[in-house]
Amino acid sequence: MPKDIQSRVTSITLVAVQISDICIRYNEPTLTMAYTFSRIVDHTDMNALKERTVAALKAEGFGVLTEIDLAGTLKQKLGKDHLPHLILGACNPGFADQVVTLEPYISTMLPCNVTLRQLPDGRHEVAAIDPAAAMQAVGNPAIAAVATEVRDALQRVVDSL
């Protein structure tokens, strides 16, 4: 086989092997990293849980910048019924200042979401984003340290409810 054709065949074979390897890896079961933590809360209603959550956030230095009624929005926009589900956008100004100073584009990942949702059995779940997991994609060790502090604070919030 002439050298120029052999070189092309070898290149095509290598690309095919790489694509095949990617496809095989894609179809293999993978370990996923948890990006949230949560807690089931019994004997409460959504309004009382929201009040308790906002108070617990405040105790850790967070304010609630946004509140999204996800169930209400989906009902209004799509006509679909869902159990009550709120998304609270929580921000601790001290932590936010630290990470934005280190990495200005990090603001695309703020604020930290804390969700409250009613489960089919009537209980409620509180869940929060794990900032340490979310910020790993940034690859900045200085941000990772702050994200760990934020995670610990949000974990205390969830655990206190």
C-alpha positions, 0 to 999 in steps of 0.5 A: 500500500502506498505510504500516503494511503497507509497514513490516511488509513492509519489516521482514520483507524485512530479516529474510529478507535477514539470514537469507539472508545468514547461510545463505549465509555458513554454507555458504561455505568458511571459514578455520578457526584452528588450536587445537592443535599436534602432532608425530608421534613414531616409535620409541616406545611409549605408556608411554615417550612419556607419561614423556617428555611428563610430564618435558618438561611438568615442565621447563616448570613444568607438573604433570599434574593429570589423566590420562584413558585415553580409549580405556579409557573408551570401551571401558568405557562404549560397548564400542568399541575405539580405539587407545591415547589419553591426555589429560593435564591439564597446569597451570602454577601460575604461569600459572594464578594469573595468568589466574584473577586476571585472569578468575575464570571462566577456570578453566572452560578449565583445565587445558591438555590434552595428548593422546597417541595411537597412530596406525593405523601404530603411530607416536604423536602428541602434541598440545596445545591452543593456549591463545592460540587458545582464550582469544581468545573471552574478549576480554581482552588481558591474558589473551591475553598470558599465553596466548601465554606458555603456548602458547610453553611447550607448543610447546617441550614438544611440539617436545622430544619 
